[in-house]
Amino acid sequence: MKNHLARQDGATIVEILAAVGVFSITAAGLSPALLSTRTATDRGTNRSIASALASDKLEQIRTLNSGVLTNGSDGPLNAVGGTSQGIFTRTWTVLANTPTAGVNEIVTTVSWRERSATNTVKLVALVMP
């Protein structure tokens, strides 16, 4: 007995449209998750850069003679500490004889504006001159 059903070699237009529809719904559902992941990645990157800028300034201050330690600020800074198109502002405060005599407290703060919020990284070090 012969099979009289026609062979089906390809997909019909209805099957293709259904597959495209399922893909579109899935992609639309995942897009908010992808955007929030991108935002979190950007925030993490900027926080890492700010931490490195604060750490660099602490190391610079540690290498100075204790008699020339002064408060200051610089910025806007970019990711490598340069002043070209930077979003970071760095300030440092030197508190002599704090918390005890013969010890200096150095507070380095790096701040930047990201989206609608101002973010800050603060590092504190105690240095004996």
DSSP file (Angstrom, degrees, kcal/mol; ACC not computed):
  #  RESIDUE AA STRUCTURE BP1 BP2  ACC     N-H-->O    O-->H-N    N-H-->O    O-->H-N    TCO  KAPPA ALPHA  PHI   PSI    X-CA   Y-CA   Z-CA
    1    1 A M              0   0    0      0, 0.0     2,-0.3     0, 0.0     0, 0.0   0.000 360.0 360.0 360.0 130.9    0.0    0.0    0.0
    2    2 A K        -     0   0    0      1,-0.0     2,-0.7     2,-0.0     0, 0.0  -0.611 360.0-123.7 -88.0 142.7    1.4    3.3   -1.0
    3    3 A N        -     0   0    0     -2,-0.3    -1,-0.0     1,-0.1     0, 0.0  -0.776  22.4-169.9 -84.4 118.3    1.4    6.3    1.3
    4    4 A H        +     0   0    0     -2,-0.7     2,-0.2     2,-0.1    -1,-0.1   0.410  47.9 113.9 -92.3   2.0   -0.4    9.0   -0.5
    5    5 A L  S    S-     0   0    0      1,-0.1     2,-0.1     3,-0.0    -2,-0.1  -0.531  72.4-114.3 -74.2 140.5    0.5   11.8    1.9
    6    6 A A        -     0   0    0     -2,-0.2     2,-0.2     1,-0.1    -1,-0.1  -0.437  30.4-108.8 -72.7 144.7    2.8   14.4    0.4
    7    7 A R        -     0   0    0     -2,-0.1     2,-0.7     1,-0.0    -1,-0.1  -0.499  24.0-142.1 -72.1 142.6    6.3   14.8    1.7
    8    8 A Q        +     0   0    0     -2,-0.2    -1,-0.0     1,-0.1     3,-0.0  -0.928  27.1 168.1-109.8 112.0    6.9   17.8    3.7
    9    9 A D        +     0   0    0     -2,-0.7     2,-0.2     2,-0.0    -1,-0.1   0.707  59.8  18.6 -96.6 -23.3   10.4   19.2    3.0
   10   10 A G  S    S-     0   0    0      0, 0.0     2,-0.3     0, 0.0     0, 0.0  -0.756  85.1 -80.5-139.4-178.7   10.3   22.6    4.6
   11   11 A A        -     0   0    0     -2,-0.2     2,-0.1     1,-0.1    -2,-0.0  -0.633  42.3-124.5 -88.9 146.9    8.6   24.8    7.1
   12   12 A T     >  -     0   0    0     -2,-0.3     4,-2.0     1,-0.1     5,-0.2  -0.417  26.3-107.5 -83.6 165.9    5.4   26.6    6.3
   13   13 A I  H  > S+     0   0    0      1,-0.2     4,-2.4     2,-0.2     5,-0.2   0.834 120.0  56.8 -63.0 -32.5    4.9   30.3    6.6
   14   14 A V  H  > S+     0   0    0      2,-0.2     4,-2.2     1,-0.2    -1,-0.2   0.908 106.8  48.6 -66.3 -42.3    2.7   29.7    9.6
   15   15 A E  H  > S+     0   0    0      2,-0.2     4,-2.2     1,-0.2    -2,-0.2   0.893 111.9  49.3 -64.5 -39.7    5.4   27.8   11.4
   16   16 A I  H  X S+     0   0    0     -4,-2.0     4,-2.4     2,-0.2    -2,-0.2   0.923 111.2  48.7 -65.9 -44.8    8.0   30.5   10.7
   17   17 A L  H  X S+     0   0    0     -4,-2.4     4,-2.2     1,-0.2    -2,-0.2   0.881 110.9  51.1 -62.9 -38.5    5.6   33.2   11.9
   18   18 A A  H  X S+     0   0    0     -4,-2.2     4,-2.3     2,-0.2    -1,-0.2   0.915 110.9  48.4 -65.3 -42.6    5.0   31.3   15.1
   19   19 A A  H  X S+     0   0    0     -4,-2.2     4,-2.3     2,-0.2    -2,-0.2   0.907 111.8  48.9 -64.8 -42.1    8.7   30.8   15.7
   20   20 A V  H  X S+     0   0    0     -4,-2.4     4,-2.6     2,-0.2    -1,-0.2   0.895 111.0  51.5 -64.0 -39.9    9.4   34.5   15.1
   21   21 A G  H  X S+     0   0    0     -4,-2.2     4,-2.2     2,-0.2    -2,-0.2   0.917 110.1  47.6 -63.7 -44.0    6.5   35.4   17.5
   22   22 A V  H  X S+     0   0    0     -4,-2.3     4,-2.2     1,-0.2    -2,-0.2   0.918 113.3  49.0 -63.2 -43.2    7.9   33.2   20.3
   23   23 A F  H  X S+     0   0    0     -4,-2.3     4,-2.8     1,-0.2     5,-0.2   0.913 110.3  51.0 -62.3 -42.7   11.4   34.6   19.8
   24   24 A S  H  X S+     0   0    0     -4,-2.6     4,-2.4     2,-0.2    -2,-0.2   0.909 110.8  47.6 -63.4 -42.8   10.0   38.2   19.9
   25   25 A I  H  X S+     0   0    0     -4,-2.2     4,-1.9     2,-0.2    -1,-0.2   0.913 113.8  47.9 -64.9 -42.3    8.1   37.6   23.1
   26   26 A T  H  X S+     0   0    0     -4,-2.2     4,-1.6     2,-0.2    -2,-0.2   0.924 112.8  48.0 -64.4 -44.7   11.1   36.0   24.8
   27   27 A A  H  X S+     0   0    0     -4,-2.8     4,-1.3     1,-0.2    -2,-0.2   0.898 111.2  50.5 -64.3 -40.9   13.5   38.7   23.7
   28   28 A A  H  < S+     0   0    0     -4,-2.4    -1,-0.2     1,-0.2    -2,-0.2   0.865 110.2  50.9 -65.5 -35.3   11.1   41.4   24.9
   29   29 A G  H  < S+     0   0    0     -4,-1.9     4,-0.4     1,-0.2    -1,-0.2   0.815 112.6  45.7 -70.8 -30.8   10.9   39.7   28.2
   30   30 A L  H  X S+     0   0    0     -4,-1.6     4,-2.1     1,-0.2     3,-0.3   0.666  90.3  84.3 -86.4 -17.7   14.6   39.4   28.6
   31   31 A S  H  X S+     0   0    0     -4,-1.3     4,-2.3     1,-0.2     5,-0.2   0.869  87.4  51.7 -60.6 -40.6   15.5   43.0   27.6
   32   32 A P  H  > S+     0   0    0      0, 0.0     4,-2.4     0, 0.0    -1,-0.2   0.902 110.4  50.5 -61.6 -37.5   14.9   44.6   31.1
   33   33 A A  H  > S+     0   0    0     -4,-0.4     4,-1.9    -3,-0.3    -2,-0.2   0.898 110.4  49.2 -65.1 -39.5   17.2   42.0   32.6
   34   34 A L  H  X S+     0   0    0     -4,-2.1     4,-2.0     2,-0.2    -1,-0.2   0.893 111.2  49.5 -67.3 -38.8   19.9   42.8   30.0
   35   35 A L  H  X S+     0   0    0     -4,-2.3     4,-2.2     2,-0.2    -2,-0.2   0.905 110.9  48.8 -67.1 -41.5   19.6   46.5   30.7
   36   36 A S  H  X S+     0   0    0     -4,-2.4     4,-2.3     1,-0.2    -1,-0.2   0.856 110.0  52.7 -68.0 -32.7   19.8   46.1   34.5
   37   37 A T  H  X S+     0   0    0     -4,-1.9     4,-2.1     2,-0.2    -1,-0.2   0.904 109.0  49.6 -65.8 -41.2   22.9   43.9   34.0
   38   38 A R  H  X S+     0   0    0     -4,-2.0     4,-2.3     2,-0.2    -2,-0.2   0.910 111.2  49.4 -63.1 -43.2   24.5   46.6   31.8
   39   39 A T  H  X S+     0   0    0     -4,-2.2     4,-2.4     1,-0.2    -2,-0.2   0.917 111.0  49.1 -62.6 -44.7   23.8   49.2   34.5
   40   40 A A  H  X S+     0   0    0     -4,-2.3     4,-2.3     1,-0.2    -1,-0.2   0.879 110.4  51.3 -64.0 -37.7   25.2   47.1   37.2
   41   41 A T  H  X S+     0   0    0     -4,-2.1     4,-2.4     2,-0.2    -1,-0.2   0.917 110.0  48.9 -65.3 -43.6   28.3   46.4   35.2
   42   42 A D  H  X S+     0   0    0     -4,-2.3     4,-2.5     2,-0.2    -2,-0.2   0.913 111.8  49.1 -62.3 -43.2   28.8   50.2   34.6
   43   43 A R  H  X S+     0   0    0     -4,-2.4     4,-2.3     1,-0.2    -2,-0.2   0.914 111.6  49.0 -63.5 -42.8   28.4   50.9   38.3
   44   44 A G  H  X S+     0   0    0     -4,-2.3     4,-2.1     2,-0.2    -1,-0.2   0.896 110.8  50.4 -63.8 -40.4   30.9   48.2   39.2
   45   45 A T  H  X S+     0   0    0     -4,-2.4     4,-2.3     2,-0.2    -2,-0.2   0.935 112.0  46.6 -63.1 -46.8   33.4   49.5   36.7
   46   46 A N  H  X S+     0   0    0     -4,-2.5     4,-2.6     1,-0.2    -2,-0.2   0.875 111.0  52.5 -65.3 -36.6   33.2   53.1   37.9
   47   47 A R  H  X S+     0   0    0     -4,-2.3     4,-2.2     2,-0.2    -1,-0.2   0.898 109.8  49.0 -65.4 -39.6   33.4   51.9   41.6
   48   48 A S  H  X S+     0   0    0     -4,-2.1     4,-2.1     2,-0.2    -2,-0.2   0.912 111.9  48.5 -64.8 -42.5   36.6   50.0   40.7
   49   49 A I  H  X S+     0   0    0     -4,-2.3     4,-2.5     2,-0.2    -2,-0.2   0.925 111.5  49.9 -63.2 -44.5   38.1   53.0   38.9
   50   50 A A  H  X S+     0   0    0     -4,-2.6     4,-2.4     1,-0.2    -2,-0.2   0.897 109.6  51.2 -62.3 -40.4   37.2   55.3   41.9
   51   51 A S  H  X S+     0   0    0     -4,-2.2     4,-2.4     1,-0.2    -1,-0.2   0.900 110.6  48.8 -62.9 -40.9   38.9   52.9   44.3
   52   52 A A  H  X S+     0   0    0     -4,-2.1     4,-2.5     2,-0.2    -2,-0.2   0.907 110.9  50.0 -66.3 -41.5   42.0   52.8   42.2
   53   53 A L  H  X S+     0   0    0     -4,-2.5     4,-1.8     2,-0.2    -2,-0.2   0.906 112.8  46.9 -63.2 -41.3   42.1   56.6   42.0
   54   54 A A  H  X S+     0   0    0     -4,-2.4     4,-2.1     2,-0.2    -2,-0.2   0.916 113.0  49.0 -66.2 -42.9   41.7   56.9   45.8
   55   55 A S  H  X S+     0   0    0     -4,-2.4     4,-2.3     1,-0.2    -2,-0.2   0.894 108.5  53.8 -63.9 -40.8   44.4   54.3   46.4
   56   56 A D  H  X S+     0   0    0     -4,-2.5     4,-2.2     1,-0.2    -1,-0.2   0.913 109.1  48.3 -60.3 -43.1   46.8   56.0   44.1
   57   57 A K  H  X S+     0   0    0     -4,-1.8     4,-2.5     2,-0.2    -1,-0.2   0.901 109.2  53.2 -66.8 -39.6   46.4   59.3   45.9
   58   58 A L  H  X S+     0   0    0     -4,-2.1     4,-2.3     1,-0.2    -1,-0.2   0.922 109.8  48.3 -59.2 -43.3   46.9   57.5   49.3
   59   59 A E  H  X S+     0   0    0     -4,-2.3     4,-1.4     2,-0.2    -1,-0.2   0.894 110.2  51.7 -65.5 -39.5   50.2   56.0   48.0
   60   60 A Q  H  X S+     0   0    0     -4,-2.2     4,-0.5     1,-0.2     3,-0.3   0.928 111.7  46.7 -61.3 -44.6   51.3   59.4   46.7
   61   61 A I  H >< S+     0   0    0     -4,-2.5     3,-1.1     1,-0.2    -2,-0.2   0.886 107.3  57.2 -66.7 -38.8   50.7   61.0   50.1
   62   62 A R  H 3< S+     0   0    0     -4,-2.3    -1,-0.2     1,-0.3    -2,-0.2   0.830 104.8  52.3 -60.8 -32.2   52.5   58.2   51.9
   63   63 A T  H 3< S+     0   0    0     -4,-1.4    -1,-0.3    -3,-0.3    -2,-0.2   0.599  93.3  94.0 -82.7 -10.0   55.6   58.8   50.0
   64   64 A L  S << S-     0   0    0     -3,-1.1     2,-0.2    -4,-0.5     5,-0.1  -0.395  90.7 -93.8 -79.0 159.0   55.7   62.6   50.7
   65   65 A N    >   -     0   0    0      1,-0.1     3,-2.1    -2,-0.1     4,-0.1  -0.524  34.5-124.8 -67.0 136.4   57.6   64.1   53.6
   66   66 A S  G >  S+     0   0    0      1,-0.3     3,-0.8    63,-0.3    -1,-0.1   0.706 107.2  65.3 -61.9 -18.9   55.3   64.4   56.6
   67   67 A G  G 3  S+     0   0    0      1,-0.2    -1,-0.3    62,-0.1    -2,-0.0   0.660 102.0  47.6 -77.1 -14.6   56.1   68.1   56.8
   68   68 A V  G <  S+     0   0    0     -3,-2.1     2,-0.5     2,-0.1    -1,-0.2   0.160  75.4 130.2-112.1  18.3   54.4   68.8   53.4
   69   69 A L    <   +     0   0    0     -3,-0.8     2,-0.3    -4,-0.1    27,-0.1  -0.621  31.9 163.6 -75.9 120.5   51.2   66.9   53.9
   70   70 A T        -     0   0    0     -2,-0.5     2,-0.1    25,-0.0    25,-0.1  -0.910  39.6-102.9-133.9 161.0   48.3   69.2   52.9
   71   71 A N        +     0   0    0     -2,-0.3     2,-0.3    23,-0.1    22,-0.2  -0.408  53.6 142.6 -74.6 158.8   44.6   68.9   52.1
   72   72 A G  E     -A   92   0A   0     20,-2.3    20,-2.7    -2,-0.1     2,-0.3  -0.991  32.8-141.6-176.5-178.1   43.6   69.2   48.4
   73   73 A S  E     -A   91   0A   0     -2,-0.3     2,-0.3    18,-0.3    18,-0.2  -0.981   9.9-174.7-156.6 158.7   41.5   68.1   45.5
   74   74 A D  E     -A   90   0A   0     16,-2.7    16,-2.9    -2,-0.3     3,-0.2  -0.982  23.8  -0.7-152.9 160.3   41.8   67.5   41.8
   75   75 A G  E     -     0   0A   0      1,-0.3    14,-0.2    -2,-0.3     2,-0.1  -0.740  46.7-120.0 142.1 170.3   39.5   66.7   39.0
   76   76 A P  E     -     0   0A   0      0, 0.0    -1,-0.3     0, 0.0     2,-0.3   0.423  68.4-178.7 -71.4 141.8   37.7   66.0   36.9
   77   77 A L  E     -A   88   0A   0     11,-3.3    11,-2.3    -3,-0.2    10,-1.1  -0.818  18.0-142.4-111.8 150.1   39.7   62.9   36.4
   78   78 A N    >   -     0   0    0      4,-2.8     3,-1.8     8,-0.3     8,-0.1  -0.327  46.9 -76.5 -97.1-171.0   39.3   60.1   33.9
   79   79 A A  T 3  S+     0   0    0      1,-0.3   -27,-0.0     2,-0.1     7,-0.0   0.737 131.5  43.7 -62.4 -25.5   39.9   56.4   34.5
   80   80 A V  T 3  S-     0   0    0      2,-0.1    -1,-0.3   -28,-0.0     3,-0.1   0.269 122.8 -98.1-104.7  11.3   43.7   56.7   34.3
   81   81 A G  S <  S+     0   0    0     -3,-1.8    -2,-0.1     1,-0.3     2,-0.1   0.432  82.2 130.2  90.1  -1.3   43.9   59.8   36.5
   82   82 A G        -     0   0    0      2,-0.1    -4,-2.8     1,-0.1    -1,-0.3  -0.303  63.1-125.5 -79.3 170.7   44.2   62.2   33.6
   83   83 A T  S    S+     0   0    0     -6,-0.2     2,-0.7    -3,-0.1     3,-0.5   0.315  71.4 113.7-101.3   8.4   42.1   65.3   33.3
   84   84 A S  S    S-     0   0    0      1,-0.2    -2,-0.1     0, 0.0    -3,-0.1  -0.733  98.0 -25.4 -86.7 117.1   40.7   64.7   29.8
   85   85 A Q  S    S+     0   0    0     -2,-0.7    -1,-0.2     1,-0.2     2,-0.2   0.863  92.5 167.7  53.3  45.7   36.9   64.0   29.8
   86   86 A G        -     0   0    0     -3,-0.5    -8,-0.3   -10,-0.3    -1,-0.2  -0.552  35.2-169.9 -92.4 156.2   36.8   62.8   33.3
   87   87 A I        +     0   0    0    -10,-1.1    26,-0.6    -2,-0.2     2,-0.4   0.393  62.0  91.9-116.4  -3.4   33.8   62.2   35.6
   88   88 A F  E     -AB  77 112A   0    -11,-2.3   -11,-3.3    24,-0.1     2,-0.4  -0.752  52.2-165.0-101.7 140.4   35.7   61.6   38.9
   89   89 A T  E     - B   0 111A   0     22,-2.7    22,-2.7    -2,-0.4     2,-0.4  -0.988  10.5-161.0-120.7 132.1   36.6   64.2   41.5
   90   90 A R  E     +AB  74 110A   0    -16,-2.9   -16,-2.7    -2,-0.4     2,-0.3  -0.943  11.5 175.4-119.8 132.3   39.1   63.4   44.1
   91   91 A T  E     -AB  73 109A   0     18,-2.8    18,-3.0    -2,-0.4     2,-0.4  -0.952   7.3-166.6-129.1 152.3   39.7   65.1   47.5
   92   92 A W  E     -AB  72 108A   0    -20,-2.7   -20,-2.3    -2,-0.3     2,-0.4  -0.999   4.5-163.4-141.6 145.7   42.0   64.3   50.3
   93   93 A T  E     - B   0 107A   0     14,-2.3    14,-2.6    -2,-0.4     2,-0.6  -0.993   6.0-156.8-129.4 131.3   42.2   65.5   53.9
   94   94 A V  E     - B   0 106A   0     -2,-0.4     2,-0.7    12,-0.2    12,-0.2  -0.944   5.5-167.1-110.4 119.8   45.3   65.1   56.2
   95   95 A L  E >   - B   0 105A   0     10,-3.2    10,-2.5    -2,-0.6     3,-0.9  -0.903  16.9-143.6-108.8 105.1   44.5   65.1   59.9
   96   96 A A  T 3  S+     0   0    0     -2,-0.7     8,-0.2     1,-0.2     5,-0.1  -0.396  77.9   6.4 -71.5 142.9   47.8   65.5   61.8
   97   97 A N  T 3  S+     0   0    0      1,-0.2    -1,-0.2    -2,-0.1     7,-0.2   0.843  95.8 166.2  54.9  39.2   48.1   63.7   65.1
   98   98 A T    <   +     0   0    0      5,-1.5    -1,-0.2    -3,-0.9    -3,-0.1  -0.999  61.7   4.6-129.6 129.1   44.8   61.9   64.7
   99   99 A P  S    S-     0   0    0      0, 0.0     2,-0.3     0, 0.0    -1,-0.2  -0.995 142.4  -4.8 -86.6  -4.8   43.8   59.5   66.2
  100  100 A T  S >  S-     0   0    0      3,-0.3     3,-1.7     0, 0.0    -3,-0.0  -0.947  90.3 -72.4-145.5 165.6   46.9   59.8   68.4
  101  101 A A  T 3  S+     0   0    0     -2,-0.3     3,-0.1     1,-0.3    -3,-0.0  -0.334 117.2  21.8 -61.8 137.2   50.1   61.8   68.6
  102  102 A G  T 3  S+     0   0    0      1,-0.2     2,-0.4    26,-0.0    -1,-0.3   0.484 104.7  97.3  85.3   3.5   52.6   60.9   65.9
  103  103 A V    <   -     0   0    0     -3,-1.7    -5,-1.5    25,-0.2     2,-0.4  -0.989  57.5-155.1-126.8 132.9   50.0   59.4   63.6
  104  104 A N  E     - C   0 127A   0     23,-3.3    23,-3.1    -2,-0.4     2,-0.5  -0.891   7.8-145.5-107.2 136.4   48.3   61.1   60.7
  105  105 A E  E     -BC  95 126A   0    -10,-2.5   -10,-3.2    -2,-0.4     2,-0.5  -0.878  13.4-164.6 -99.2 128.5   44.9   60.1   59.3
  106  106 A I  E     -BC  94 125A   0     19,-3.2    19,-2.6    -2,-0.5     2,-0.6  -0.965   3.0-169.2-116.4 122.8   44.5   60.5   55.6
  107  107 A V  E     -BC  93 124A   0    -14,-2.6   -14,-2.3    -2,-0.5     2,-0.5  -0.956   3.3-172.5-113.9 118.5   41.0   60.4   54.1
  108  108 A T  E     -BC  92 123A   0     15,-3.0    15,-3.0    -2,-0.6     2,-0.4  -0.952   3.5-173.3-113.6 127.1   40.8   60.2   50.3
  109  109 A T  E     -BC  91 122A   0    -18,-3.0   -18,-2.8    -2,-0.5     2,-0.5  -0.974   7.8-171.4-124.0 130.7   37.3   60.5   48.7
  110  110 A V  E     +BC  90 121A   0     11,-2.9    11,-2.7    -2,-0.4     2,-0.3  -0.987  12.8 179.9-119.5 126.9   36.5   60.0   45.0
  111  111 A S  E     +BC  89 120A   0    -22,-2.7   -22,-2.7    -2,-0.5     2,-0.3  -0.906   5.9 173.1-126.3 155.7   33.1   61.0   43.8
  112  112 A W  E     -BC  88 119A   0      7,-2.0     7,-3.1    -2,-0.3     2,-0.5  -0.984  30.7-117.8-156.1 154.9   31.3   60.9   40.5
  113  113 A R  E     + C   0 118A   0    -26,-0.6     2,-0.4    -2,-0.3     5,-0.2  -0.856  30.9 178.6-100.4 128.1   27.9   61.4   39.1
  114  114 A E  E >   - C   0 117A   0      3,-3.0     3,-2.2    -2,-0.5     2,-0.3  -0.976  60.6 -42.4-136.0 120.4   26.2   58.5   37.4
  115  115 A R  T 3  S-     0   0    0     -2,-0.4    -2,-0.0     1,-0.3     0, 0.0  -0.480 124.1 -26.1  55.7-117.5   22.8   58.7   36.0
  116  116 A S  T 3  S+     0   0    0     -2,-0.3     2,-0.3    -3,-0.1    -1,-0.3   0.253 124.1  77.3-108.9  14.7   20.8   60.7   38.6
  117  117 A A  E <   -C  114   0A   0     -3,-2.2    -3,-3.0     2,-0.0     2,-0.5  -0.915  69.7-132.0-126.5 150.2   22.9   59.8   41.7
  118  118 A T  E     -C  113   0A   0     -2,-0.3     2,-0.3    -5,-0.2    -5,-0.2  -0.884  27.2-161.1 -97.4 128.0   26.2   60.9   43.1
  119  119 A N  E     -C  112   0A   0     -7,-3.1    -7,-2.0    -2,-0.5     2,-0.4  -0.787   5.0-164.8-110.1 152.6   28.4   58.0   44.2
  120  120 A T  E     -C  111   0A   0     -2,-0.3     2,-0.4    -9,-0.2    -9,-0.2  -0.998  14.5-166.5-141.7 140.5   31.4   58.1   46.5
  121  121 A V  E     -C  110   0A   0    -11,-2.7   -11,-2.9    -2,-0.4     2,-0.4  -0.998  16.1-170.1-120.8 130.5   34.3   55.9   47.5
  122  122 A K  E     -C  109   0A   0     -2,-0.4     2,-0.4   -13,-0.2   -13,-0.2  -0.983   5.8-172.8-126.6 128.7   36.2   56.8   50.6
  123  123 A L  E     -C  108   0A   0    -15,-3.0   -15,-3.0    -2,-0.4     2,-0.4  -0.961   5.0-164.3-118.5 137.8   39.5   55.3   51.8
  124  124 A V  E     +C  107   0A   0     -2,-0.4     2,-0.3   -17,-0.2   -17,-0.2  -0.977   9.3 178.5-123.3 133.6   41.1   56.1   55.2
  125  125 A A  E     -C  106   0A   0    -19,-2.6   -19,-3.2    -2,-0.4     2,-0.5  -0.980  21.6-142.2-134.0 146.9   44.7   55.3   56.1
  126  126 A L  E     -C  105   0A   0     -2,-0.3     2,-0.4   -21,-0.2   -21,-0.2  -0.942  23.9-171.7-107.5 128.5   46.8   55.9   59.2
  127  127 A V  E     -C  104   0A   0    -23,-3.1   -23,-3.3    -2,-0.5    -2,-0.0  -0.971  18.0-149.3-127.0 132.3   50.4   56.9   58.5
  128  128 A M              0   0    0     -2,-0.4   -25,-0.2   -25,-0.2   -62,-0.0  -0.893 360.0 360.0 -97.6 120.8   53.2   57.3   60.9
  129  129 A P              0   0    0      0, 0.0   -63,-0.3     0, 0.0    -1,-0.1   0.509 360.0 360.0 -67.6 360.0   55.6   60.0   59.7
